[in-house]
Amino acid sequence: MSPSQQLLVSLALTLATVLGCSRGPDDGIRFSEVSQSQPITIEDFSELRFTTSDGEEVALADIMSRDYLVLVITRGWYGGVCVYCASQTSRWARRFDELDPYDAQLAVVFPTETAEESSKVDELTQRIKGGAIPNDEIPYPILLDINLKGVDQLGIRSELAKPSTYIIDRQGRVRFAYVGETIADRPSIDSILAQLSELAG
């Protein structure tokens, strides 16, 4: 390789490091590169109960079919779906297949204060499909936390829920937890995949 070619490769690598590798459309939002788990409030997540879009109540144990479940809890309905919830869930829809090597699945929880507000999840669905990072489909379930029962069990209530991401194994044990302090404070998908890589490795 000539010196000029070496310089071009070096420049390209530097730009990729500074700007980040693009995995499709970029909505300009940056999430945290998280490397450590936070303390948790309950040991066994398997019996946490949520509601499906069909109105059926299910425990997390009922939907877990793989070694790990990535559970993303959004802020919920607070006069609308926040831009950070839309971005985070859209990114997961786009990169969902990257969970396969770790035998992991994903579920998203949308908290609502009443059963009547459960229809608000439609706005999240529309934002995932047609937002700044559009997607043809949503390859993971969106569960409802009606009356914030799960949010309260987890101790993450704050103007609905603090945005939270957990990695849970088949026994219901939490292997990683991250609870955001602000609505923008969420782990990047790359950092969650890195956690799964360590667990599965």
trRosetta pair geometry for C-beta under 8 A, 3 or more apart (Angstrom, degrees):
i j d omega theta_ij theta_ji phi_ij phi_ji
1 5 4.6 -123 -173 90 91 125
1 6 5.3 114 125 -60 117 84
1 9 7.4 -15 -177 -4 150 140
2 5 4.7 94 54 7 78 102
2 6 7.0 -139 96 -6 41 87
3 6 5.5 -53 -147 36 33 114
3 7 6.4 38 154 -23 65 103
4 7 5.5 -49 -150 32 34 115
4 8 6.6 36 151 -19 64 102
5 8 5.6 -52 -151 34 35 112
5 9 6.4 34 153 -17 67 104
6 9 5.8 -54 -147 37 32 110
6 10 6.2 33 154 -19 65 109
7 10 5.7 -56 -147 38 30 113
7 11 6.2 31 154 -21 65 107
8 11 5.7 -54 -146 36 30 112
8 12 6.3 31 154 -20 64 106
9 12 5.7 -54 -148 35 31 112
9 13 6.4 29 155 -17 65 106
10 13 5.9 -55 -148 37 30 109
10 14 6.3 31 153 -20 64 107
11 14 5.7 -55 -148 36 31 112
11 15 6.4 30 154 -17 65 106
12 15 5.8 -55 -149 37 30 110
12 16 6.3 31 153 -20 64 106
13 16 5.6 -53 -146 35 32 113
13 17 6.4 32 154 -20 65 105
14 17 5.8 -57 -151 35 31 110
14 18 6.3 22 156 -13 66 110
15 18 5.8 -59 -142 42 31 106
15 19 5.6 -1 171 8 70 117
16 19 6.6 -64 -125 54 20 90
16 20 7.4 -36 -179 145 52 5
16 21 5.6 22 -164 -76 99 78
22 26 6.1 -81 -127 -48 100 115
23 94 7.1 131 127 128 104 124
23 95 6.5 28 143 -82 145 115
24 94 5.6 -123 46 -175 160 144
24 133 6.7 84 117 -147 117 102
25 132 6.6 -166 138 147 127 71
25 133 4.9 -179 80 -111 112 70
25 134 7.4 56 21 20 153 70
26 133 7.9 30 -95 -82 12 105
27 87 5.3 -141 72 -118 148 110
27 90 7.6 75 -24 77 144 142
27 131 7.4 -1 -97 138 142 105
27 132 3.7 97 -109 109 109 140
27 133 5.5 -83 -37 -33 114 97
28 132 7.9 -71 17 166 88 157
29 83 7.1 178 -74 135 140 102
29 84 6.5 170 -158 -110 149 69
29 87 4.6 12 46 -171 151 170
29 184 7.6 -141 -159 -145 107 98
30 188 7.8 -32 -174 -83 60 114
31 88 7.0 90 -75 -96 145 95
31 184 7.8 -154 -106 170 66 69
31 186 4.8 -55 -139 83 120 84
31 187 6.2 60 150 136 120 14
31 188 4.2 156 85 -76 105 67
31 189 7.8 87 61 -11 141 61
32 178 8.0 -165 76 -175 127 142
32 185 6.4 22 -22 -158 130 64
32 186 6.7 169 20 80 93 32
32 187 5.6 -60 74 -105 91 46
32 188 6.4 -149 74 -20 35 83
32 191 7.0 -31 109 4 67 161
33 187 7.8 72 -128 -152 16 73
33 188 5.7 -12 -86 18 57 126
33 190 7.1 -26 -118 84 88 109
33 191 5.0 165 -152 -70 50 123
34 178 5.4 8 -174 -103 170 147
34 187 4.1 -64 15 -113 130 107
34 188 7.4 171 8 23 82 73
34 191 4.5 108 45 154 70 151
34 192 7.9 36 58 -59 110 62
34 195 8.0 -11 97 -47 95 124
35 191 6.8 -102 -67 -149 52 110
35 194 7.5 -44 -112 107 72 137
37 174 7.9 144 -164 140 136 100
37 175 7.5 -129 -89 140 150 41
37 176 4.6 -131 -95 -136 110 57
37 177 5.3 71 -166 35 93 67
37 178 7.2 -107 -133 -57 51 73
37 195 7.8 104 -65 -133 93 133
38 177 5.0 -93 59 98 81 94
38 178 5.9 116 3 -106 112 42
38 179 6.0 -98 72 19 155 88
39 177 7.4 -56 94 73 17 136
40 43 7.3 124 101 -88 123 37
40 166 7.9 75 -110 -120 123 118
40 174 4.9 116 -75 69 165 157
40 177 4.8 153 -78 -30 97 164
41 153 7.8 163 99 146 122 54
41 154 5.9 133 49 -163 125 41
41 155 4.4 129 -62 15 168 129
42 45 6.9 121 98 -76 108 63
42 153 6.3 -11 -25 159 150 92
42 154 6.8 -89 14 -102 113 55
43 173 7.1 -28 172 -121 74 71
43 174 7.5 -136 -157 13 34 99
44 47 6.3 38 124 14 108 97
44 172 4.4 33 -160 128 76 128
44 173 7.1 -37 -104 -80 58 51
45 48 5.2 -26 -169 -5 67 121
45 60 5.7 -17 138 53 88 159
45 71 7.3 -144 171 -1 149 159
45 166 6.8 156 -91 135 163 152
45 168 4.8 -92 64 -117 141 141
45 172 5.0 -171 54 -168 62 78
45 173 7.7 164 17 -86 93 4
45 174 5.9 96 -24 -62 123 89
46 59 6.6 39 152 156 61 114
46 60 5.6 -129 -144 77 34 100
46 61 4.0 49 -177 -62 96 104
46 64 7.4 -68 -126 4 87 144
46 168 7.6 165 -68 170 64 133
46 171 7.2 -86 -50 152 134 32
46 172 2.8 -72 -31 -90 101 128
47 59 5.3 -41 -138 -146 41 127
47 60 7.4 -44 2 33 8 90
47 61 6.7 2 -72 -9 47 118
47 172 7.2 25 -9 -137 67 148
48 59 6.7 124 69 -153 39 69
48 60 5.1 34 60 -15 92 117
48 150 5.2 70 -170 -126 108 107
48 153 6.4 -178 -116 87 95 149
48 154 7.8 27 -115 -53 136 103
49 57 5.6 20 177 179 115 102
49 58 6.8 171 -148 88 72 29
49 59 5.2 -44 -91 -91 76 63
49 60 7.9 -120 -81 -18 32 69
49 149 7.2 -19 71 102 91 133
49 150 7.1 -152 64 -70 48 103
50 57 7.4 175 93 -148 25 63
50 58 6.4 -23 65 63 71 78
50 60 7.4 63 7 -64 105 74
50 109 5.9 -115 -116 -120 149 106
50 143 3.8 55 131 159 140 129
50 144 6.2 153 179 68 92 42
50 145 5.5 -56 -122 -81 95 68
50 150 6.0 -10 -78 -37 87 148
51 55 6.4 -16 -177 -144 111 32
51 56 6.9 154 -156 76 65 33
51 57 5.4 -37 -97 -95 73 62
51 58 7.5 133 -112 17 24 75
51 118 7.2 -56 95 -123 135 140
51 143 6.5 138 63 -172 40 79
51 144 4.3 -34 67 65 99 101
51 145 7.6 166 19 -83 87 22
51 146 5.5 18 6 -7 140 112
52 55 6.9 -40 73 28 76 20
52 56 4.6 3 34 54 117 86
52 57 7.8 -145 4 -74 79 15
52 58 5.9 54 -38 -2 101 120
52 141 6.9 -55 -128 -166 88 128
52 143 6.3 -48 -93 -116 45 77
52 144 7.6 -59 33 17 2 90
53 121 7.1 -135 -108 96 95 148
53 141 7.7 -146 -10 -159 102 86
53 142 6.6 58 -58 73 110 87
53 144 7.5 120 -83 -22 49 107
58 62 4.4 -120 -168 69 99 139
58 63 5.9 75 142 -37 140 104
58 143 7.4 -104 56 -125 108 127
59 62 4.9 109 58 -9 72 100
60 63 6.2 -69 -156 42 41 97
60 64 6.1 45 152 -36 75 108
60 69 6.7 168 -177 95 111 167
60 71 7.2 -31 -125 -88 134 136
60 107 7.6 -164 -129 48 89 156
60 168 6.9 4 154 97 145 163
60 172 7.1 121 88 -116 119 89
61 64 5.8 -52 -140 23 32 115
61 172 6.5 -29 -77 -74 98 111
63 69 7.7 93 99 -117 94 141
63 107 6.4 75 115 -75 145 144
63 141 6.7 -89 -155 33 147 153
64 69 5.2 -83 -111 -49 99 131
64 105 7.3 176 -135 49 55 129
64 168 7.5 -92 -101 103 136 113
64 170 6.0 161 144 -123 132 64
65 105 6.5 63 53 -27 84 153
66 69 7.1 136 63 -67 91 66
66 103 4.8 -174 -174 163 104 74
66 104 5.8 167 116 -114 138 15
66 105 4.7 142 24 -19 128 100
66 170 7.7 -138 105 -75 32 100
67 102 7.4 -120 68 148 119 66
67 103 4.0 60 14 107 112 119
67 104 6.7 -59 67 -74 83 59
67 169 6.6 -31 167 -145 67 78
67 170 6.0 -69 -142 -33 40 108
67 200 7.2 104 98 -102 148 97
68 102 6.3 -33 38 136 133 105
68 103 6.6 107 18 96 84 73
68 104 4.1 -28 76 -107 103 91
68 105 7.4 172 92 24 56 61
68 167 5.7 -9 -171 -172 118 95
68 168 6.8 143 -158 73 64 43
68 169 5.9 -39 -100 -102 70 55
68 170 7.8 -78 -69 -38 35 70
68 175 7.2 -65 -125 35 112 140
68 196 6.2 -178 83 -126 163 100
68 199 6.6 90 -79 107 144 147
68 200 7.5 -92 -13 -63 135 101
69 104 7.0 170 -84 -160 19 76
69 105 5.6 -22 -112 68 68 88
69 106 7.4 144 -164 -99 62 22
69 107 6.3 -4 -172 9 110 105
69 167 7.3 158 79 -155 46 47
69 168 4.7 -19 60 61 98 98
69 169 8.0 -176 18 -86 78 9
70 99 6.9 -119 5 -116 128 130
70 104 5.9 53 -21 168 99 121
70 105 7.2 -158 24 95 77 39
70 106 4.7 -22 67 -107 103 76
70 107 7.6 165 83 26 56 58
70 165 6.8 -9 -174 -168 90 96
70 166 7.4 162 -156 83 44 48
70 167 5.6 -20 -100 -100 67 73
70 192 6.1 66 -131 176 135 134
70 196 7.6 -51 -66 -68 114 124
71 106 8.0 169 -80 -156 29 53
71 107 5.6 -10 -113 66 69 93
71 109 6.7 22 -177 -14 92 113
71 164 8.0 -3 110 112 91 93
71 165 7.1 159 83 -154 55 46
71 166 4.5 -8 57 59 104 97
71 167 7.7 -177 18 -82 76 23
71 168 6.0 31 -10 -3 118 117
72 88 6.8 -177 -171 141 141 122
72 89 7.0 169 111 -90 146 80
72 92 6.8 -124 -11 -52 159 162
72 106 6.9 9 -1 -168 108 99
72 107 7.4 -174 30 92 72 45
72 108 4.9 -23 73 -111 103 72
72 109 7.0 -177 91 21 50 73
72 163 8.0 -7 -174 -170 82 85
72 164 7.6 168 -155 90 41 52
72 165 5.2 -7 -106 -106 70 84
73 108 7.8 154 -90 -165 27 54
73 109 4.4 -19 -111 63 73 114
73 111 7.0 42 -173 -32 98 105
73 145 7.4 17 -139 -15 107 146
73 150 7.6 -153 -114 117 133 120
73 151 7.2 152 -177 -94 141 82
73 154 7.5 180 -20 62 170 166
73 156 6.9 94 99 93 148 153
73 161 5.4 -89 146 145 113 152
73 163 6.7 177 92 -149 70 41
73 164 4.4 8 50 55 112 93
73 165 7.5 -156 22 -71 70 40
73 166 7.8 35 -9 1 103 100
74 81 7.8 -13 163 -147 144 92
74 85 4.2 66 -153 -134 118 118
74 88 7.4 172 -104 71 92 128
74 89 6.8 -20 -78 -48 127 122
74 108 6.5 33 -26 -178 107 100
74 109 6.7 -166 16 84 74 57
74 110 5.5 -2 48 -105 122 62
74 111 7.2 -155 76 12 73 81
74 124 7.1 146 63 -122 175 143
74 161 7.0 98 96 68 38 122
74 163 6.2 -10 -143 -115 35 88
75 78 6.1 -56 138 -2 115 124
75 82 5.4 31 41 13 144 129
75 84 7.5 75 -15 74 125 106
75 85 5.5 -109 23 -59 94 126
75 111 7.5 -93 142 42 28 109
75 159 7.6 -7 -170 106 107 89
75 160 5.4 88 166 89 67 124
75 161 5.7 -168 -139 66 34 75
75 162 7.7 -10 -106 -134 73 12
75 163 5.6 -39 -56 -64 77 88
75 183 5.5 5 -75 -129 144 101
76 110 5.8 122 -113 -178 65 59
76 111 3.4 -62 -79 67 137 83
76 112 6.0 -173 -163 -67 115 45
76 145 7.5 -83 -92 57 125 104
76 148 7.9 -39 -69 -90 170 93
76 151 7.9 -39 -35 -69 142 146
76 160 3.7 -142 58 -178 125 144
76 161 5.4 99 -11 15 113 98
77 80 7.4 127 -153 32 68 5
77 81 7.1 -43 -105 -74 62 65
77 110 7.4 54 -31 172 84 100
77 111 7.7 -137 16 91 70 62
77 112 5.6 29 21 -108 118 82
77 113 7.8 -104 68 2 103 85
77 117 5.6 -152 57 171 153 121
77 120 4.1 27 -91 126 143 158
77 121 8.0 -90 -53 -59 113 53
77 123 7.9 100 -109 46 100 127
77 160 7.0 155 55 -87 45 153
78 82 6.9 10 51 -45 109 102
78 159 5.9 50 -120 157 143 99
78 160 5.4 -124 -62 1 107 129
80 123 6.9 -114 -154 145 62 157
81 85 5.4 -113 -178 79 87 127
81 86 5.6 99 130 -57 115 98
81 120 7.7 162 -56 161 92 96
81 123 4.9 -175 -14 116 121 110
81 124 4.9 162 -111 -81 148 72
81 127 5.5 -141 91 -3 144 154
82 85 4.8 95 61 5 82 101
82 86 7.1 -151 96 -4 44 88
82 183 5.4 -79 162 174 168 136
83 86 5.6 -55 -148 39 34 113
83 87 6.2 34 154 -21 67 107
84 87 5.7 -51 -143 37 32 111
84 88 6.1 31 159 -19 65 107
84 163 6.9 -85 120 -58 123 161
84 183 5.4 153 38 144 144 86
84 184 5.2 -148 -91 -104 147 54
84 186 6.5 154 171 -4 115 133
85 88 6.0 -56 -143 38 27 109
85 89 6.2 13 164 -7 64 112
85 124 6.7 -64 134 -122 119 107
85 127 7.9 64 100 96 88 148
85 163 7.1 -152 -84 -102 81 122
85 183 7.9 -56 -35 -174 87 101
86 89 6.4 -65 -143 44 23 100
86 90 6.0 24 159 -21 63 115
86 124 7.0 -151 -93 -138 72 64
86 127 3.9 -80 -126 151 116 132
86 128 6.8 -146 -151 -66 68 56
86 131 5.0 156 167 -101 120 163
86 132 7.8 95 125 20 116 92
87 90 5.8 -60 -144 37 25 111
87 91 6.4 26 158 -21 63 106
87 131 7.5 -131 -79 131 52 147
87 132 7.1 -9 -99 54 86 118
87 133 6.9 88 -137 12 62 122
88 91 6.0 -58 -153 32 27 110
88 92 6.7 23 152 -15 62 106
88 163 7.4 144 -7 -165 168 137
88 186 5.5 -55 -94 136 138 163
89 92 5.6 -51 -148 36 37 112
89 93 6.6 43 151 -23 65 101
89 108 5.6 50 -118 -119 113 156
89 124 6.6 26 62 -179 164 104
89 127 7.8 76 69 96 119 102
89 128 5.1 -69 117 -95 108 113
89 138 8.0 0 161 -133 106 112
90 93 5.6 -51 -152 31 34 113
90 94 6.5 30 152 -16 65 106
90 127 7.1 -96 -57 133 113 78
90 128 5.0 -172 -85 -137 71 61
90 131 5.4 -100 -78 60 150 126
90 132 7.4 125 97 61 169 71
90 133 4.1 129 140 74 129 109
90 134 7.7 -39 -154 -82 121 13
90 135 6.1 -170 -150 -18 75 118
91 94 5.7 -58 -151 38 33 110
91 95 6.0 -4 162 11 69 115
91 133 6.3 34 -70 96 60 165
91 189 5.5 -144 138 -34 121 134
92 95 6.3 -73 -133 56 28 87
92 96 6.1 65 160 -75 65 77
92 106 5.9 -179 180 177 127 162
92 108 7.3 152 77 -66 153 118
92 140 6.8 -39 135 15 118 144
92 189 6.5 178 -84 -99 66 121
93 96 6.0 -12 -149 -35 26 114
93 128 5.5 112 -25 -179 150 111
93 135 4.2 -10 123 -111 134 170
93 137 7.3 -170 -167 95 113 51
93 138 5.4 -67 -112 -120 123 59
93 139 6.2 137 -143 17 68 85
93 140 7.3 -128 -94 16 67 99
94 133 6.1 -74 -35 160 141 119
94 135 5.9 -127 -66 -91 74 110
95 98 4.8 -21 172 12 88 124
95 189 5.5 83 76 169 153 158
96 99 6.2 -42 -179 8 50 112
96 106 6.4 -114 -131 24 89 137
96 139 4.5 150 116 68 173 131
96 140 6.2 -162 -123 -36 128 105
97 100 5.7 -17 -175 -10 60 118
97 139 8.0 15 -51 89 70 169
98 101 7.3 -33 -173 17 50 102
98 189 7.6 83 72 160 142 119
98 193 6.0 -35 139 -106 120 135
99 102 6.0 -78 -169 50 53 101
99 104 4.2 -108 -173 82 99 95
99 105 6.4 120 139 -92 146 22
99 106 6.1 -144 -61 -32 162 101
99 193 7.8 -121 -89 -104 56 89
99 196 7.3 -113 -136 -148 68 174
100 103 7.5 25 -172 -77 38 34
100 104 7.7 -106 -60 45 14 69
101 200 7.6 143 128 107 75 163
102 193 7.4 -169 -20 -147 144 67
102 196 3.9 22 -158 158 166 120
102 197 6.6 -92 -89 -72 121 47
102 199 7.3 66 -163 71 117 101
102 200 4.5 -145 -140 -31 79 152
103 200 6.8 146 29 -116 92 128
104 167 7.7 -42 -134 -141 131 101
104 196 5.4 -59 -37 -135 153 140
104 200 7.9 -100 -38 -56 105 130
105 140 7.2 148 174 -124 80 102
106 140 4.3 -49 89 -117 97 150
107 140 6.1 -159 -96 171 36 108
107 141 5.2 -12 -127 68 88 95
107 142 7.9 160 -170 -96 67 24
107 143 5.9 20 173 -5 114 117
108 140 6.1 99 -7 109 95 120
108 141 7.2 -167 35 98 71 50
108 142 4.9 -25 76 -112 104 70
108 143 7.0 167 85 23 47 72
109 142 7.8 154 -96 -165 18 57
109 143 5.0 -30 -106 74 69 96
109 144 7.5 125 -159 -121 68 8
109 145 5.2 44 177 -30 113 111
109 150 6.7 -90 -168 90 152 150
110 120 7.7 -164 157 93 129 91
110 121 4.8 128 86 -105 162 102
110 124 5.9 -140 -104 4 139 163
110 142 5.8 25 -13 176 117 103
110 143 7.1 171 21 83 74 42
110 144 5.7 -36 70 -106 88 59
110 145 7.0 -176 82 16 36 80
111 144 7.7 115 -111 -168 22 57
111 145 4.3 -32 -103 67 70 113
111 148 5.4 48 -164 -99 119 75
111 150 7.5 -137 -97 63 99 98
111 151 5.2 38 -110 -47 143 134
111 160 5.0 152 91 -171 125 101
111 161 4.7 127 3 -19 149 119
112 115 7.5 113 104 -94 127 18
112 117 4.0 -177 -167 93 120 110
112 118 5.4 -151 35 -78 164 56
112 120 6.4 148 -104 42 121 120
112 121 7.7 -82 -48 -45 127 93
112 144 6.0 -22 14 -163 113 104
112 145 7.0 153 22 74 61 58
112 146 5.6 -16 68 -110 98 58
112 147 7.8 1 92 -27 68 33
112 148 7.8 -142 75 -50 28 71
113 117 6.0 54 46 21 72 150
113 147 6.8 46 -173 -109 38 37
113 148 6.4 -4 -106 -22 55 107
113 160 7.4 -101 -52 -97 89 88
114 117 5.0 99 60 2 78 100
114 118 8.0 -107 104 -26 55 77
114 146 7.1 2 165 -162 17 91
114 147 6.9 52 -100 -74 36 70
115 118 5.7 -23 -170 -16 47 118
115 146 5.2 31 -85 -152 65 139
115 147 7.7 -9 -45 -37 73 91
116 119 7.5 -36 168 8 48 101
117 120 5.1 -11 176 -4 77 122
118 121 6.2 -17 177 -4 58 111
118 144 5.1 4 -131 -129 105 157
118 146 6.2 -28 -73 -89 113 108
119 122 5.8 -12 173 -4 66 115
120 123 5.8 -32 -177 17 63 111
120 124 7.6 63 134 -12 70 95
121 124 5.3 -47 -160 34 53 115
121 125 6.3 59 142 -23 73 101
121 142 5.8 153 -172 131 127 133
121 144 6.4 -94 -51 -84 142 100
122 125 5.4 -52 -150 35 36 116
122 126 6.4 37 152 -19 67 103
123 126 5.6 -52 -148 37 34 111
123 127 6.2 33 153 -19 66 106
124 127 5.7 -57 -147 38 31 110
124 128 6.4 33 154 -22 66 104
124 142 6.7 158 101 -148 130 153
125 128 5.9 -54 -149 32 29 110
125 129 6.4 15 158 -8 64 110
125 138 6.5 -86 -136 -26 80 152
125 142 6.9 -127 -75 13 91 160
126 129 6.0 -64 -146 44 30 103
126 130 5.8 -32 175 33 68 111
127 130 7.0 -79 -122 60 20 71
127 131 4.5 40 -177 -59 65 121
128 131 6.6 -6 -86 4 12 115
128 135 5.8 -36 152 40 79 125
128 138 5.4 54 115 -90 145 113
129 134 6.5 18 161 -156 41 75
129 135 5.5 -91 -116 67 46 78
129 136 7.4 33 -142 -152 88 8
129 137 7.6 17 -107 -97 100 15
129 138 6.9 -76 -64 -44 90 96
130 134 5.6 12 -123 -117 33 99
131 134 6.5 174 54 -79 47 56
135 138 6.7 93 107 -75 135 59
138 142 6.9 -13 150 -29 146 110
145 148 6.0 56 131 -112 107 33
145 149 6.4 -146 -173 45 86 70
145 150 4.4 -97 -131 37 123 113
145 151 5.7 116 137 -25 147 92
145 161 7.6 62 66 -49 146 140
146 149 7.2 13 78 2 56 103
148 151 4.1 -53 -164 47 84 124
148 152 5.5 87 132 -27 91 95
148 157 6.0 63 177 -101 137 114
148 160 7.0 -150 -95 -144 121 59
148 161 7.2 -179 -132 -61 100 93
149 152 6.1 -59 -152 36 26 107
149 153 6.5 27 152 -19 63 106
150 153 5.5 -52 -147 35 35 113
150 154 6.2 23 157 -9 67 110
151 154 6.1 -67 -151 45 26 104
151 156 5.5 -102 -159 69 74 86
151 157 5.0 93 141 -74 112 79
151 160 7.2 -107 -124 176 165 57
151 161 4.6 -120 -122 -92 124 105
152 155 7.3 37 -173 -74 34 37
152 157 5.8 13 -85 -37 64 125
154 164 7.0 -169 148 70 146 172
156 161 5.2 37 117 -157 105 85
156 162 4.4 -114 -174 41 93 97
156 164 5.3 -55 -135 -37 163 140
156 179 5.6 -140 -114 -138 114 123
157 160 7.2 -113 -146 161 69 17
157 161 6.4 -57 -107 -99 43 54
157 162 7.7 4 52 -8 3 83
158 161 7.0 52 40 -165 70 17
158 162 5.0 45 33 -55 121 88
161 164 6.9 -86 161 4 114 104
162 179 5.2 51 111 -178 130 93
162 180 5.4 -170 172 67 91 72
162 181 7.2 -7 -149 -100 126 20
163 179 7.8 148 85 -159 44 49
163 180 4.3 10 65 27 89 134
163 183 6.2 96 -16 -146 120 48
163 185 6.9 160 60 74 111 65
163 186 5.0 -50 124 -83 135 104
164 177 7.4 -15 -171 -167 104 81
164 178 6.6 168 -153 90 60 55
164 179 4.6 -12 -105 -107 101 68
164 180 6.7 -138 -72 8 50 78
165 176 7.8 -18 118 117 87 101
165 177 7.7 162 89 -153 53 38
165 178 5.0 0 56 57 90 101
165 186 6.8 92 -22 -160 121 84
165 187 5.3 -102 48 33 146 114
165 192 6.3 -83 156 -93 143 127
166 174 5.6 -65 -163 -133 114 104
166 176 6.7 160 -157 87 45 64
166 177 5.2 0 -109 -106 83 72
166 178 7.7 -168 -73 27 47 61
167 174 7.2 105 73 -163 53 61
167 175 4.8 -60 101 68 101 96
167 176 4.0 35 30 42 111 103
167 177 7.9 -125 27 -59 67 46
167 192 7.1 160 -62 -157 115 90
167 195 5.9 -168 -15 122 155 128
167 196 6.6 -162 -130 -78 144 79
167 199 6.9 -155 141 -28 143 159
168 172 6.3 -16 -177 -147 115 32
168 173 6.8 155 -155 76 68 35
168 174 5.7 -39 -99 -98 75 54
168 175 6.8 162 -107 10 20 86
169 172 7.3 -45 73 21 66 18
169 173 5.1 -4 41 56 106 89
169 175 5.6 80 -33 -34 98 122
169 199 7.8 -156 -79 -176 106 135
174 177 5.4 20 170 -53 132 109
175 195 7.6 144 119 162 101 110
175 199 5.6 58 155 -108 149 137
176 192 7.6 159 107 -133 149 71
176 195 4.7 32 -78 -179 164 147
176 199 7.7 -102 -25 -51 114 131
178 186 7.6 107 119 -153 123 44
178 187 4.8 79 78 -33 166 120
180 183 7.1 93 121 -116 138 13
180 184 7.5 -176 -172 76 138 32
180 185 3.3 152 -154 89 98 91
180 186 5.3 -35 -68 -69 137 58
181 185 5.0 23 41 39 66 167
182 185 4.6 101 47 -12 74 107
187 191 4.7 -114 -176 79 103 125
187 192 5.5 115 117 -51 126 91
188 191 4.7 96 58 4 84 99
188 192 7.3 -150 95 -2 47 84
189 192 5.7 -57 -151 38 37 110
189 193 6.2 37 152 -19 70 106
190 193 5.7 -55 -146 39 32 111
190 194 6.3 37 152 -24 64 104
191 194 5.4 -48 -148 32 35 116
191 195 6.7 40 151 -20 62 100
192 195 5.6 -49 -153 32 36 113
192 196 6.6 36 149 -17 65 103
193 196 5.5 -51 -148 37 36 113
193 197 6.3 43 150 -26 65 102
194 197 5.5 -48 -148 30 33 117
194 198 6.8 34 152 -18 62 101
195 198 5.8 -54 -155 34 34 110
195 199 6.4 29 151 -16 66 107
196 199 5.6 -57 -146 39 34 111
196 200 5.8 19 161 -9 70 113
197 200 6.2 -61 -136 46 24 100
197 201 5.8 36 159 -39 62 111
198 201 5.7 -50 -139 22 24 118
